[in-house]
Amino acid sequence: MLQPMTAKELEYIADSMSNEDLLIKQCSAVSVGASTQQLRQVCSQMLNTHQQHYQTLMHMLQQHQSMAPTQPQQ
């Protein structure tokens, strides 16, 4: 059975999501300005990878939300 995440783990996931979002934006920008089809293809693959990472992290947060305590912990 899954355990609720700690505050530190949640912070790490939030930071990772922020990093993945930045990488998604950078891959998109490079892809638009790419001078060759090969470069566009590589950027597109990287973009898909980072989108999958972001979705995986989002899924983890959603799982945590269903297990998180509803009252503040003392």
Secondary structure, 3 states (H helix, E strand, C coil): CCCCCCHHHHHHHHHHHHHHHHHHHHHHHHHHHCCCHHHHHHHHHHHHHHHHHHHHHHHHHHHHHHHCCCCCCC
